[in-house]
Amino acid sequence: MLEAESVGFVYEDGTVALDKVSLVMEEGEKVALVGPNGAGKSTLLHLIAGFRTPFSGKVVVSGKSLDSSSADLVRRDLGLVFQDPDDQVFMPTVEEDVAFGPRNLGLDDIDRRVTDALKSTGIEDLARRRPHRLSHGMKKRVAIAGVLAMDPKMLLLDEPTSGLDPRARKDLVRLLKEMDRTMLIATHDLEAASEIVDRVVVLNVGIVMQGTMAELVAARDVLESAGLEMPPLPRLFRLLEARGFPTNEMPVSMEQAVAELSKVIEGGDVRVRAHRGVQERKRAETGVPHPDLEIDRRKAQN
């Protein structure tokens, strides 16, 4: 679906935005692009979408090589959703806005495309509403619907959960999770990404790390250097491990967390294990064994 090889990009003032970035994505794969501010995440999305040229290296989308002459053609396979929907939503009504893209491309069956896009994003009842009167979260859905109406093979989303209240964020995460489409998502929101993506790429001008979300949360130095906060679930299970509840695999989604907690609960008396975990820590810190641990040690010797 996407192949980027040794991609580099330098701004007019000489600032290096991307340096030797190589990335491969398969069709249907969902990948999170994470990193600190100024890491080049948005630049990479805009470059892949054909909005930033010239660049060094090679980018191939759906078998088509990207350059300044092929950008319009390549862009037909991609749909870029900007971080701020006000940069993307501008027509008098929602249905007109969703129809703008396919109509501008000269695509057929506009009405069906608009109906399907509104339905897939759950905003059919907003068709005749004025976009500028909608909430930030609803505008994001309108922007996504406008892209889907062009039926791109791949979605590029820039900070899709930013600026959303908890309910709107939850709804959008569920929407993206259930959507059967190739996605490259630039985000700081690791908790949301853990629910959506198959793989994560840490970018800081160059690629720092690629792997699963579980591998990323295990790499504390990478998280710290990238200015990323560990999601709540892995943070919780790290605390549990410190109190004597080891896990087979660090959970990064709610489903994994429930499974791991079930194993812990089924493994024995939770209160006793927690007590012993605390006492083991105290012994390590002070060098003085707790009486309960000393009794256990003597029993083991006998």
LINZI-V455840 format. One line per field, one symbol per residue. psi: psi as a letter, one per 40 degrees, with the letter a starting at -180 (. if undefined). A space follows every 50 residues. Layout:
BEGIN
psi = ???
END
This chain:
BEGIN
psi = dhhhhfhihhideehhdihfhhhhhiheihhhhiiiheeeddddddddee ehiiiiahhhhfehhhaddeddddddeihhhidhdeedheididdddded ddddefiifdddddddddddeffdeedeihdeeiidddddddddddddde fidhhhhhgdeieiiddddddddddddehgihhhhhiegdddddddidii hhhgdihdihaidddddegddddddefihhiddddddddddeefgiidhh ieiddddddddddddeeahdddddddddddddddddehiidddddddddd d.
END
